[in-house]
């Protein structure tokens, strides 16, 4: 399942964050998540993609990202399945 414009955040230059996202707890298989920089000069790298099964059986997806640009950057997430 593809997704765009999920969430909203801001990272200052050099800052790293870890975010999670879910699809009603459903297991949608392998998902790939990118960070979508929303302002000029933004350069954010996504890595450490993780899929976690919670104690109640639901699925949570996680991703880490780092602002490698020289400016504070607004962003949201986009991505989708690997099938």
URCOR-V444970 format. One record per residue. N is the residue number from 0. PHI is phi in whole degrees, 0 to 359 (none if undefined). Layout:
# URCOR-V444970
N PHI
N PHI
This chain:
# URCOR-V444970
0 none
1 278
2 216
3 222
4 56
5 272
6 73
7 200
8 202
9 223
10 239
11 281
12 305
13 88
14 283
15 244
16 220
17 235
18 239
19 238
20 212
21 221
22 239
23 56
24 79
25 287
26 270
27 257
28 74
29 292
30 235
31 244
32 239
33 246
34 261
35 258
36 295
37 254
38 226
39 301
40 87
41 282
42 217
43 241
44 257
45 262
46 203
47 51
48 286
49 224
50 240
51 235
52 268
53 280
54 301
55 273
56 91
57 283
58 247
59 237
60 257
61 229
62 211
63 253
64 209
65 224
66 278
67 261
68 276
69 266
70 226
71 298
72 228
73 280
74 206
75 219
76 253
77 215
78 167
79 169
80 288
81 263
82 274
